[in-house]
């Protein structure tokens, strides 16, 4: 039935890429908690129709329908992507996110679009989402005494290692049949009463409908897995089955009769879906919020960049509030702060213009967010749509503001601006205009008009530019530009800038005079700006190297109310900007970094043993991966020929590659060594004494 999914690719394509979806799925204004739950249910469902999901997971069927529809509608408003139409020409928003097919019973089965599914899988945003509505979940106690012979320690070890639960009875027995019929999301408590005392082993929720077999027993996989040995729990003390406090092979906990037991179990489960306040990512978030600048350093593969992104999530940063760059030896001030860039002139000659670098642009966005509550602006998306239109149609006829006639607009020769050209006898022939008789409107000038500013200081041809903007509002859905100023009581959004491999760049050359502005004590707050504008306080700022080329006041000049053109070109970093740098110690030691730079940052070493939460996606091989990783790093520590051995440890990120390999566990680990770890360790040992002998020691570890 695969060919029956609709809309077919040759009939409809949203045009939204995986990279765009990755940005959207982390934005809670687009993908709300309800919509993420709905998509998680589609992935988990035995049959993903809205009615069947309601029966399987709970909630009303409209919950799923509305969540998917509204998500598609939000994405359409944001991107102006095309819509799939019903036969009666009404719009279908759900098809932006999903494909559907009609079943014989008339219901519509859904599946997530491939590019959106890839985005979900790569970011992992659906992992750990509770698909089962609590009111629809059943709770069971299962005995670890699988064969009823009190010889179950090895089976209990297996269940804990593989996050599963076993049942000795088969489906020809009522107990075995009950076990095989349990639903996704049902909760399992594995416990046993011995010598009048309850022993609690672990708790989890069923992650799959699949019933496997292990050692002639039924096996069901669990998620939200929690060991109970350190929980000091005794929630079964008031529970009994048929008047007996003994635990049978499997028994259901009645939701109505035992609400206090259900509540206690849910309290434990709720802790499974959120990290402890003492987790590494939470500690680092707290550290960054106090210091504003943080360097994460350590051995390769310890998840430093992953941690930086986790910190961004905990701070509530969306894609727009996260900046990312990777330093390298050729990276310099002109890339990071500002510099001169070549530009084609209307005469056909090459000139240069001053352009802001990636960090300065980022700081401008952060400053705007600190000063305003919201901005209505979809110019960038409309510009892309206009370029696509002109590439296909060659030109558009734009009405003059008077409405008496139109003028023709085309793309300029470089495709980065617009032009109105004159042709012989007014006869349009592509590429054959009269040189020297054209009007040009570049993107920046049109954006100035859109914001209510002059296109150029002299305002030449601005009526044409205004006509273009008005036409785009009617033809392409350009919204009116508006800015709502922030009130004093509104919180300020944090902006996080991540510099990957920060030690690979020449820091003094890249940052230049920004060393001063980066210092936490010189960050500028909303209150500082208000006091500066009223004359109560003077703000210390810097002027950048190309400040003399600023012909109009930049965003920082405007915030400071600078009106003298000779004084343009200010820069500062607002207090809502946070910076994280990552570095591998074996590339360059922390001690070799410029002291002026080091004293402005807090440093935190990420050890290979600290950030193993990333391995949770490995499933049943996770525990063995942790053991092998620890053994390998212990062996590296014992190699005296390596200076600072911990810098050469192998991080957990390398072991995530196990997901790419097939075969049994030994075969997968062998491929990991052959394809990834062996070559890396050879490089570690290159030029050291006893290199071959030590290589073999590490291989055997």
C-alpha positions as CSV (number, residue, x, y, z in Angstrom):
1,X,0.0,0.0,0.0
2,X,3.1,2.3,0.1
3,X,2.1,3.9,-3.3
4,X,-1.3,5.0,-1.8
5,X,0.2,7.6,0.5
6,X,-0.9,11.1,-0.5
7,X,-0.4,13.8,-1.6
8,X,2.1,12.2,-4.0
9,X,5.5,13.9,-4.5
10,X,4.7,14.8,-8.1
11,X,1.4,16.5,-6.9
12,X,2.6,18.5,-3.9
13,X,5.9,19.4,-2.2
14,X,6.1,21.8,0.7
15,X,9.7,22.8,-0.1
16,X,10.7,22.7,3.6
17,X,14.1,21.2,4.1
18,X,15.3,19.0,7.0
19,X,17.5,21.9,8.2
20,X,14.4,24.2,8.4
21,X,12.4,21.5,10.2
22,X,15.3,21.1,12.7
23,X,14.9,24.8,13.6
24,X,11.1,24.6,13.8
25,X,10.9,21.5,16.0
26,X,12.9,23.2,18.7
27,X,10.7,26.3,18.7
28,X,7.9,25.9,21.2
29,X,5.9,28.7,19.6
30,X,5.6,26.3,16.5
31,X,5.8,22.8,18.0
32,X,3.9,23.0,21.3
33,X,4.1,20.3,23.9
34,X,0.7,19.0,22.6
35,X,1.9,18.8,19.0
36,X,5.1,17.0,20.0
37,X,3.0,14.5,21.9
38,X,0.8,14.0,18.8
39,X,3.8,13.4,16.6
40,X,5.3,11.0,19.1
41,X,2.1,9.1,19.1
42,X,2.1,8.8,15.3
43,X,5.6,7.3,15.6
44,X,4.6,4.8,18.3
45,X,1.1,3.9,17.1
46,X,0.2,0.5,15.8
47,X,-2.2,2.2,13.4
48,X,-1.8,6.0,13.2
49,X,-5.4,7.2,12.5
50,X,-6.7,9.8,14.9
51,X,-9.4,7.5,16.1
52,X,-7.0,4.5,16.6
53,X,-4.5,6.7,18.5
54,X,-7.3,8.0,20.7
55,X,-8.2,4.3,21.5
56,X,-4.6,3.3,22.0
57,X,-3.2,6.3,23.9
58,X,-6.2,8.1,25.2
59,X,-7.3,11.8,24.6
60,X,-10.0,12.6,22.1
61,X,-9.3,12.1,18.4
62,X,-9.6,15.8,17.8
63,X,-6.5,16.3,20.0
64,X,-4.4,14.6,17.3
65,X,-6.2,16.2,14.4
66,X,-6.0,19.7,15.8
67,X,-2.4,19.5,16.9
68,X,-1.1,18.4,13.5
69,X,-3.4,20.8,11.6
70,X,-2.4,23.8,13.7
71,X,1.3,23.0,13.5
72,X,1.0,22.9,9.7
73,X,-0.8,26.2,9.7
74,X,1.9,27.9,11.8
75,X,4.6,26.6,9.5
76,X,2.7,27.9,6.5
77,X,2.3,31.4,8.0
78,X,6.0,31.4,8.8
79,X,7.3,30.2,5.5
80,X,4.5,30.9,3.0
81,X,5.1,27.4,1.7
82,X,2.6,26.0,-0.8
83,X,-0.5,24.2,0.3
84,X,-2.0,20.9,-0.8
85,X,-5.7,21.3,-1.9
86,X,-8.7,19.0,-1.5
87,X,-10.7,18.2,-4.6
88,X,-13.0,21.1,-3.6
89,X,-10.0,23.4,-3.6
90,X,-10.0,24.0,0.2
91,X,-6.6,24.0,1.9
92,X,-5.0,21.1,3.8
93,X,-2.5,22.2,6.4
94,X,-1.9,18.7,7.8
95,X,-0.1,17.7,4.6
96,X,2.7,20.1,5.3
97,X,3.8,17.8,8.2
98,X,2.3,14.4,7.3
99,X,1.3,12.0,4.5
100,X,-2.0,10.1,4.6
101,X,-3.7,7.2,3.1
102,X,-7.3,6.1,3.2
103,X,-8.1,2.7,4.8
104,X,-10.9,0.4,3.9
105,X,-12.9,1.5,7.0
106,X,-12.8,5.1,5.8
107,X,-10.2,6.3,8.4
108,X,-7.1,8.2,7.3
109,X,-3.8,6.7,8.5
110,X,-1.0,9.3,9.0
111,X,2.8,9.1,8.8
112,X,5.3,11.9,9.4
113,X,6.9,13.4,6.3
114,X,10.5,11.9,5.7
115,X,12.3,15.2,6.1
116,X,10.4,16.1,9.3
117,X,11.0,12.6,10.7
118,X,14.8,12.9,10.0
119,X,14.8,16.2,11.9
120,X,13.0,14.6,14.8
121,X,15.4,11.7,14.8
122,X,18.6,13.8,14.6
123,X,17.6,16.2,17.4
124,X,15.9,13.6,19.5
125,X,13.1,15.9,20.5
126,X,10.5,13.1,20.6
127,X,12.6,10.9,22.8
128,X,11.1,10.4,26.3
129,X,7.8,12.1,25.5
130,X,5.0,10.4,27.4
131,X,2.6,9.1,24.7
132,X,0.1,7.5,27.0
133,X,-2.5,9.7,28.7
134,X,-2.2,9.0,32.4
135,X,-5.9,8.3,32.7
136,X,-5.6,5.7,30.0
137,X,-2.5,3.9,31.4
138,X,-2.7,0.7,33.3
139,X,-0.3,-0.3,36.1
140,X,1.1,-3.8,36.8
141,X,3.4,-5.5,39.3
142,X,5.5,-8.2,37.8
143,X,7.6,-10.7,39.8
144,X,11.3,-11.1,38.8
145,X,11.0,-14.8,39.8
146,X,10.5,-15.8,36.2
147,X,10.6,-19.6,36.6
148,X,9.1,-19.6,40.1
149,X,12.3,-21.3,41.5
150,X,13.8,-18.3,43.4
151,X,16.8,-18.6,41.1
152,X,16.4,-15.4,39.2
153,X,19.5,-13.2,40.0
154,X,20.9,-13.7,36.5
155,X,17.6,-12.9,34.9
156,X,17.2,-9.8,37.0
157,X,20.7,-8.7,35.9
158,X,19.6,-9.3,32.3
159,X,16.4,-7.2,32.7
160,X,18.3,-4.3,34.3
161,X,21.1,-4.4,31.7
162,X,18.6,-4.5,28.7
163,X,15.8,-2.4,30.1
164,X,13.2,-5.1,29.7
165,X,10.8,-7.3,31.7
166,X,10.5,-11.1,31.4
167,X,7.5,-13.4,31.9
168,X,7.9,-17.2,32.2
169,X,4.3,-18.0,31.4
170,X,3.3,-18.2,27.7
171,X,0.1,-17.1,26.0
172,X,-1.6,-20.4,26.6
173,X,-1.8,-19.4,30.3
174,X,-3.9,-16.4,31.5
175,X,-0.9,-14.8,33.1
176,X,1.2,-15.1,29.9
177,X,-1.8,-13.9,27.8
178,X,-2.2,-10.8,30.0
179,X,1.5,-10.0,29.8
180,X,1.5,-10.3,25.9
181,X,-1.6,-8.0,25.7
182,X,-0.2,-5.1,27.7
183,X,-0.3,-1.8,25.7
184,X,2.4,0.7,24.9
185,X,2.7,3.2,27.8
186,X,1.5,0.7,30.5
187,X,3.6,0.9,33.6
188,X,5.5,-2.1,35.0
189,X,6.8,-2.3,38.5
190,X,9.2,-5.3,39.1
191,X,9.1,-6.2,42.8
192,X,9.0,-9.3,45.1
193,X,8.1,-10.0,48.7
194,X,10.7,-11.9,50.6
195,X,10.7,-12.6,54.4
196,X,7.7,-10.3,54.8
197,X,9.6,-7.5,53.1
198,X,8.9,-5.9,49.7
199,X,11.9,-5.7,47.5
200,X,11.6,-3.1,44.7
201,X,13.9,-3.5,41.7
202,X,12.9,-1.2,38.9
203,X,10.0,0.6,37.1
204,X,9.4,1.5,33.5
205,X,6.8,1.9,30.8
206,X,6.3,-0.4,27.8
207,X,7.9,1.1,24.7
208,X,6.7,-1.3,22.1
209,X,3.9,-3.7,21.1
210,X,6.5,-6.3,20.1
211,X,6.8,-9.4,22.3
212,X,10.2,-11.0,21.9
213,X,11.6,-14.2,23.4
214,X,14.5,-14.7,25.7
215,X,15.5,-18.1,27.3
216,X,12.0,-19.5,26.6
217,X,10.4,-16.5,28.3
218,X,8.4,-13.6,26.9
219,X,10.3,-10.3,26.8
220,X,8.9,-6.7,26.6
221,X,11.0,-3.6,26.2
222,X,10.8,-0.7,28.6
223,X,11.5,3.1,28.5
224,X,11.6,5.6,31.3
225,X,13.5,2.9,33.1
226,X,14.4,3.7,36.7
227,X,16.1,1.5,39.3
228,X,14.3,1.6,42.6
229,X,16.9,0.3,45.0
230,X,17.9,3.9,46.1
231,X,14.3,5.3,46.1
232,X,13.4,4.3,49.7
233,X,9.9,3.4,48.3
234,X,7.3,1.3,50.1
235,X,4.2,2.1,48.0
236,X,2.9,-1.5,47.9
237,X,2.6,-1.9,51.6
238,X,-1.2,-1.4,51.5
239,X,-1.7,-3.5,48.3
240,X,-2.9,-7.1,48.1
241,X,-4.1,-9.5,45.5
242,X,-7.1,-11.6,46.4
243,X,-6.4,-10.9,50.1
244,X,-2.8,-12.0,49.8
245,X,0.2,-9.6,50.1
246,X,2.4,-12.0,48.1
247,X,3.2,-10.9,44.5
248,X,2.1,-13.3,41.8
249,X,3.8,-13.5,38.4
250,X,1.7,-10.5,37.2
251,X,-1.1,-8.5,38.8
252,X,-2.9,-5.3,38.0
253,X,-3.0,-2.4,40.4
254,X,-6.6,-1.1,40.4
255,X,-6.5,2.7,39.6
256,X,-9.7,3.4,41.5
257,X,-9.0,1.3,44.6
258,X,-5.3,2.3,45.0
259,X,-5.0,6.0,44.0
260,X,-2.2,6.6,46.5
261,X,-0.1,3.8,44.9
262,X,-0.7,5.2,41.4
263,X,0.3,8.6,42.6
264,X,3.5,7.4,44.1
265,X,4.4,5.5,40.9
266,X,3.7,8.6,38.8
267,X,5.8,10.7,41.0
268,X,8.7,8.4,40.3
269,X,8.0,8.3,36.6
270,X,7.7,12.0,36.3
271,X,11.3,12.2,37.5
272,X,12.3,9.9,34.6
273,X,11.5,12.5,31.9
274,X,13.4,15.4,33.5
275,X,17.0,15.6,34.3
276,X,18.1,16.0,37.9
277,X,18.8,19.5,39.1
278,X,22.3,18.3,39.8
279,X,22.9,17.0,36.2
280,X,25.9,18.3,34.4
281,X,23.9,20.3,31.9
282,X,22.0,22.0,34.7
283,X,25.2,22.8,36.6
284,X,26.8,24.3,33.5
285,X,23.7,26.4,32.8
286,X,23.9,27.8,36.3
287,X,27.6,28.5,35.8
288,X,27.1,30.3,32.5
289,X,24.3,32.4,33.8
290,X,26.6,33.7,36.5
291,X,29.8,34.1,34.4
292,X,28.2,34.9,30.9
293,X,31.3,33.4,29.2
294,X,32.3,29.7,29.4
295,X,34.8,27.4,27.8
296,X,34.1,23.7,27.8
297,X,37.3,21.8,27.2
298,X,38.4,18.2,27.4
299,X,39.2,15.1,25.4
300,X,37.6,14.7,21.9
301,X,34.2,13.2,21.7
302,X,33.1,14.1,25.2
303,X,30.0,15.9,23.9
304,X,31.1,19.5,24.5
305,X,29.1,20.9,21.6
306,X,26.2,18.7,22.5
307,X,26.3,20.1,26.0
308,X,26.4,23.6,24.7
309,X,23.2,23.0,22.8
310,X,21.6,21.3,25.8
311,X,22.5,24.5,27.8
312,X,20.7,26.6,25.1
313,X,17.6,24.4,25.6
314,X,17.6,24.9,29.3
315,X,18.0,28.6,28.9
316,X,14.9,28.6,26.6
317,X,16.8,29.7,23.5
318,X,15.0,29.1,20.1
319,X,16.9,28.8,16.8
320,X,16.8,32.6,16.3
321,X,18.5,33.1,19.7
322,X,21.4,30.7,19.0
323,X,24.5,31.6,17.0
324,X,27.1,29.1,15.9
325,X,30.5,29.4,14.3
326,X,33.6,27.2,14.1
327,X,37.0,28.8,14.4
328,X,39.9,27.8,12.1
329,X,43.4,29.2,11.4
330,X,42.2,31.4,8.6
331,X,39.3,32.9,10.5
332,X,39.8,36.6,11.4
333,X,38.3,39.9,12.6
334,X,36.5,40.6,9.2
335,X,34.6,37.3,9.5
336,X,33.7,37.7,13.2
337,X,33.2,41.5,13.7
338,X,33.2,43.5,10.5
339,X,35.3,44.0,7.4
340,X,35.3,45.0,3.7
341,X,33.6,42.8,1.2
342,X,33.8,43.0,-2.7
343,X,30.6,44.4,-4.3
344,X,29.6,44.8,-7.9
345,X,28.8,48.4,-8.8
346,X,26.1,49.5,-11.2
347,X,28.8,50.5,-13.6
348,X,30.0,47.0,-13.7
349,X,33.2,47.7,-11.7
350,X,34.1,45.9,-8.5
351,X,34.1,48.0,-5.3
352,X,34.1,47.3,-1.6
353,X,31.5,47.8,1.1
354,X,31.6,47.4,4.9
355,X,29.8,44.3,6.1
356,X,29.1,43.2,9.7
357,X,30.5,39.9,10.8
358,X,28.6,37.0,12.2
359,X,29.1,37.9,15.9
360,X,28.2,41.6,15.4
361,X,25.0,40.6,13.5
362,X,24.2,38.3,16.4
363,X,24.7,41.0,18.9
364,X,22.4,43.3,16.9
365,X,19.6,40.7,17.1
366,X,20.1,40.3,20.9
367,X,20.0,44.1,21.4
368,X,16.8,44.4,19.4
369,X,15.3,41.6,21.6
370,X,16.3,43.4,24.7
371,X,14.7,46.7,23.7
372,X,11.5,45.4,22.0
373,X,8.8,42.9,23.0
374,X,8.0,41.8,19.5
375,X,8.7,42.5,15.8
376,X,6.4,41.9,12.9
377,X,8.7,41.4,9.9
378,X,8.6,38.7,7.2
379,X,10.7,40.6,4.6
380,X,13.4,37.9,4.3
381,X,10.9,35.2,3.4
382,X,9.1,37.4,0.9
383,X,12.4,38.4,-0.7
384,X,13.2,34.7,-1.3
385,X,9.8,34.2,-2.8
386,X,10.2,37.2,-5.1
387,X,13.6,36.0,-6.3
388,X,12.0,32.6,-7.1
389,X,9.2,34.3,-8.9
390,X,11.5,36.5,-11.0
391,X,13.8,33.6,-11.8
392,X,10.7,31.8,-13.3
393,X,8.8,34.7,-14.8
394,X,11.6,37.1,-15.7
395,X,9.8,40.3,-14.5
396,X,6.8,41.7,-12.7
397,X,4.7,44.8,-13.5
398,X,4.4,47.0,-10.4
399,X,1.7,49.7,-10.1
400,X,3.0,53.2,-9.4
401,X,1.8,54.8,-6.1
402,X,-0.6,57.0,-8.2
403,X,-2.1,53.9,-9.7
404,X,-2.1,55.5,-13.2
405,X,0.5,53.1,-14.8
406,X,3.0,50.4,-14.0
407,X,6.7,49.9,-14.2
408,X,8.6,46.7,-14.9
409,X,10.9,45.2,-12.3
410,X,13.5,42.4,-13.0
411,X,16.4,40.9,-11.1
412,X,19.7,42.7,-11.5
413,X,22.7,40.9,-13.2
414,X,23.9,39.5,-9.9
415,X,20.5,38.3,-8.7
416,X,20.8,40.1,-5.4
417,X,18.7,43.2,-6.2
418,X,16.1,44.6,-8.5
419,X,16.3,46.8,-11.6
420,X,13.9,48.8,-13.9
421,X,15.4,48.8,-17.4
422,X,14.8,50.6,-20.7
423,X,14.5,48.7,-23.9
424,X,14.6,49.7,-27.6
425,X,11.1,50.8,-28.7
426,X,9.8,49.5,-25.3
427,X,10.1,45.9,-26.6
428,X,11.2,43.6,-23.8
429,X,13.9,41.2,-24.9
430,X,15.7,39.4,-22.1
431,X,19.3,40.7,-21.8
432,X,19.0,43.4,-24.4
433,X,18.3,46.6,-22.4
434,X,19.9,50.0,-23.1
435,X,23.0,50.4,-20.9
436,X,23.0,53.5,-18.6
437,X,19.2,53.9,-18.6
438,X,18.3,51.7,-15.6
439,X,17.0,52.3,-12.1
440,X,18.4,50.0,-9.4
441,X,16.9,49.0,-6.0
442,X,19.0,46.7,-3.9
443,X,17.7,44.5,-1.1
444,X,19.0,46.7,1.7
445,X,17.4,49.8,0.2
446,X,14.0,48.1,-0.1
447,X,14.3,46.8,3.5
448,X,14.9,50.4,4.7
449,X,11.7,51.5,2.9
450,X,9.9,48.6,4.5
451,X,10.9,49.8,8.0
452,X,9.9,53.4,7.2
453,X,13.4,54.7,6.5
454,X,14.8,56.4,3.4
455,X,16.0,53.9,0.9
456,X,19.2,56.0,0.4
457,X,20.1,59.2,2.2
458,X,19.2,61.3,-0.9
459,X,15.8,59.4,-1.2
460,X,16.4,59.1,-5.0
461,X,13.9,56.7,-6.6
462,X,12.3,56.0,-3.2
463,X,8.8,56.4,-4.7
464,X,9.5,53.4,-6.9
465,X,10.8,51.4,-3.9
466,X,7.7,52.3,-1.9
467,X,5.5,51.1,-4.8
468,X,7.4,47.8,-4.9
469,X,6.8,47.3,-1.1
470,X,3.1,48.1,-1.4
471,X,2.8,45.7,-4.3
472,X,4.5,42.9,-2.4
473,X,2.1,43.4,0.5
474,X,-0.8,42.6,-1.9
475,X,0.9,40.0,-4.1
476,X,3.3,38.2,-1.7
477,X,1.8,38.6,1.7
478,X,4.4,41.1,3.1
479,X,3.1,42.1,6.5
480,X,3.3,45.7,7.9
481,X,6.5,46.2,9.7
482,X,6.0,47.0,13.4
483,X,8.0,47.0,16.6
484,X,6.5,46.8,20.1
485,X,8.7,48.3,22.7
486,X,9.5,46.2,25.8
487,X,8.0,47.2,29.1
488,X,10.2,47.4,32.2
489,X,8.6,44.3,33.7
490,X,9.1,42.0,30.7
491,X,11.8,39.4,30.9
492,X,14.7,39.6,28.4
493,X,15.3,36.7,26.1
494,X,18.8,35.1,26.4
495,X,20.9,34.8,23.3
496,X,23.6,32.1,23.2
497,X,26.6,32.2,20.8
498,X,28.5,29.0,20.5
499,X,32.1,29.0,19.2
500,X,33.2,25.5,18.3
501,X,36.9,24.7,18.4
502,X,37.6,28.2,19.8
503,X,41.3,27.3,20.3
504,X,41.9,26.8,16.6
505,X,41.6,30.5,15.8
506,X,44.1,33.3,16.6
507,X,41.9,34.9,19.3
508,X,43.6,38.3,19.6
509,X,43.3,38.7,15.9
510,X,39.6,37.6,15.8
511,X,38.3,39.5,18.7
512,X,40.5,42.6,18.4
513,X,39.0,45.4,20.6
514,X,36.1,43.2,21.5
515,X,38.1,41.8,24.4
516,X,36.9,44.8,26.4
517,X,33.2,44.4,25.4
518,X,33.3,40.6,26.2
519,X,34.1,41.2,29.8
520,X,30.9,40.5,31.9
521,X,31.2,43.7,33.9
522,X,30.9,45.8,30.7
523,X,27.7,44.1,29.4
524,X,24.9,46.6,28.9
525,X,21.5,46.1,30.4
526,X,18.1,47.5,29.5
527,X,18.2,49.7,32.6
528,X,21.7,50.9,31.6
529,X,20.3,52.1,28.3
530,X,17.4,53.9,29.8
531,X,19.7,55.7,32.2
532,X,22.1,56.6,29.4
533,X,19.3,58.0,27.3
534,X,18.0,60.1,30.1
535,X,21.5,61.3,31.0
536,X,21.7,59.6,34.4
537,X,24.5,57.3,33.4
538,X,27.2,57.0,30.7
539,X,27.8,53.7,29.1
540,X,31.3,52.6,28.2
541,X,31.4,51.4,24.6
542,X,34.0,50.7,21.9
543,X,34.2,51.9,18.3
544,X,35.1,49.2,15.8
545,X,38.0,49.3,13.3
546,X,35.8,50.3,10.4
547,X,33.7,52.8,12.3
548,X,34.7,55.6,10.0
549,X,32.9,53.8,7.2
550,X,29.5,53.9,9.0
551,X,27.5,56.5,7.0
552,X,24.3,55.9,8.9
553,X,23.9,55.1,12.6
554,X,24.0,51.4,13.3
555,X,21.7,49.6,15.8
556,X,24.1,50.4,18.7
557,X,24.3,54.1,17.8
558,X,20.5,54.3,17.7
559,X,20.2,52.6,21.1
560,X,22.8,55.2,22.5
561,X,20.9,58.1,20.7
562,X,24.1,59.0,18.8
563,X,23.2,61.7,16.2
564,X,26.6,63.0,15.1
565,X,27.6,61.2,11.9
566,X,31.3,61.6,12.8
567,X,30.6,59.6,16.0
568,X,28.9,56.6,14.3
569,X,30.3,53.1,14.6
570,X,29.7,52.2,18.3
571,X,29.5,48.6,19.6
572,X,28.7,47.0,22.9
573,X,27.4,43.6,24.0
574,X,24.0,43.5,25.8
575,X,23.6,41.6,29.0
576,X,21.4,39.0,27.4
577,X,24.3,37.6,25.3
578,X,26.1,34.5,26.6
579,X,29.1,32.9,25.0
580,X,30.2,29.3,25.1
581,X,33.5,28.1,23.5
582,X,34.5,24.5,23.1
583,X,38.0,23.1,22.6
584,X,39.9,19.8,22.6
585,X,42.8,19.8,25.0
586,X,45.0,17.7,22.7
587,X,44.7,20.4,20.0
588,X,46.0,23.1,22.2
589,X,46.2,23.3,26.0
590,X,44.2,25.8,28.0
591,X,47.5,27.1,29.4
592,X,48.7,28.3,26.0
593,X,45.7,30.7,25.5
594,X,46.1,34.4,25.8
595,X,45.8,35.4,29.5
596,X,43.7,38.4,28.6
597,X,41.3,36.0,27.0
598,X,41.4,33.4,29.8
599,X,40.6,35.8,32.6
600,X,37.3,36.8,30.8
601,X,36.0,33.2,30.7
602,X,35.2,30.4,33.1
603,X,36.7,27.1,32.2
604,X,35.1,23.7,32.8
605,X,36.8,20.4,31.9
606,X,34.4,17.8,30.5
607,X,35.7,14.4,31.3
608,X,34.9,11.3,29.3
609,X,33.2,9.8,32.3
610,X,31.0,12.8,33.1
611,X,28.7,13.2,30.0
612,X,27.5,9.6,29.3
613,X,23.8,10.6,29.1
614,X,24.3,10.9,25.3
615,X,24.7,7.1,25.2
616,X,21.0,6.5,26.2
617,X,20.1,6.4,22.5
618,X,22.1,3.2,22.0
619,X,19.4,1.0,23.6
620,X,20.3,-2.4,24.9
621,X,24.0,-2.0,24.0
622,X,24.3,1.2,26.1
623,X,25.6,-0.5,29.3
624,X,28.2,-2.5,27.5
625,X,29.3,0.6,25.7
626,X,29.8,2.4,29.0
627,X,31.9,-0.5,30.4
628,X,34.1,-0.8,27.3
629,X,34.6,3.0,27.2
630,X,35.7,3.0,30.9
631,X,38.1,0.1,30.3
632,X,39.7,1.8,27.3
633,X,40.1,5.1,29.1
634,X,41.6,3.4,32.2
635,X,44.1,1.7,29.9
636,X,45.0,5.1,28.2
637,X,45.6,6.6,31.7
638,X,48.2,3.9,32.4
639,X,50.3,4.8,29.3
640,X,53.1,6.8,30.8
641,X,54.4,7.9,27.4
642,X,51.4,10.3,27.0
643,X,51.6,13.6,28.8
644,X,48.3,14.5,30.5
645,X,46.6,11.2,29.5
646,X,43.1,12.4,30.4
647,X,43.3,14.7,27.4
648,X,43.6,11.6,25.2
649,X,40.6,9.8,26.6
650,X,37.9,8.6,24.2
651,X,34.6,10.4,24.6
652,X,31.1,8.9,24.4
653,X,30.3,10.6,21.0
654,X,32.6,8.0,19.3
655,X,30.5,5.2,20.7
656,X,27.3,6.7,19.2
657,X,28.6,5.4,15.9
658,X,27.6,1.9,17.1
659,X,24.1,2.8,15.9
660,X,25.5,2.7,12.3
661,X,26.7,-0.9,12.5
662,X,24.9,-4.2,12.2
663,X,25.7,-7.6,13.6
664,X,26.0,-8.9,17.1
665,X,27.5,-6.7,19.9
666,X,31.1,-8.0,19.4
667,X,30.9,-7.4,15.6
668,X,29.6,-3.9,16.2
669,X,32.4,-3.0,18.6
670,X,35.0,-4.5,16.3
671,X,33.8,-2.3,13.5
672,X,33.9,0.7,15.8
673,X,37.5,0.0,16.5
674,X,38.4,-0.8,12.9
675,X,36.7,2.3,11.4
676,X,37.1,4.9,14.1
677,X,39.0,4.3,17.3
678,X,42.0,2.4,16.0
679,X,43.1,5.2,13.6
680,X,42.6,7.8,16.3
681,X,44.7,6.0,18.8
682,X,47.5,5.4,16.3
683,X,47.6,9.2,15.9
684,X,47.7,9.6,19.7
685,X,50.7,7.2,19.9
686,X,52.6,8.4,16.9
687,X,56.2,9.2,17.8
688,X,56.0,7.9,21.3
689,X,58.1,5.1,22.7
690,X,56.5,1.6,22.7
691,X,53.8,2.8,20.3
692,X,53.0,-0.7,18.9
693,X,53.0,-2.4,22.2
694,X,50.7,0.3,23.7
695,X,48.4,0.1,20.7
696,X,47.9,-3.6,21.3
697,X,47.2,-3.0,25.0
698,X,44.5,-0.5,24.1
699,X,43.0,-2.8,21.5
700,X,42.7,-5.6,24.0
701,X,41.1,-3.2,26.5
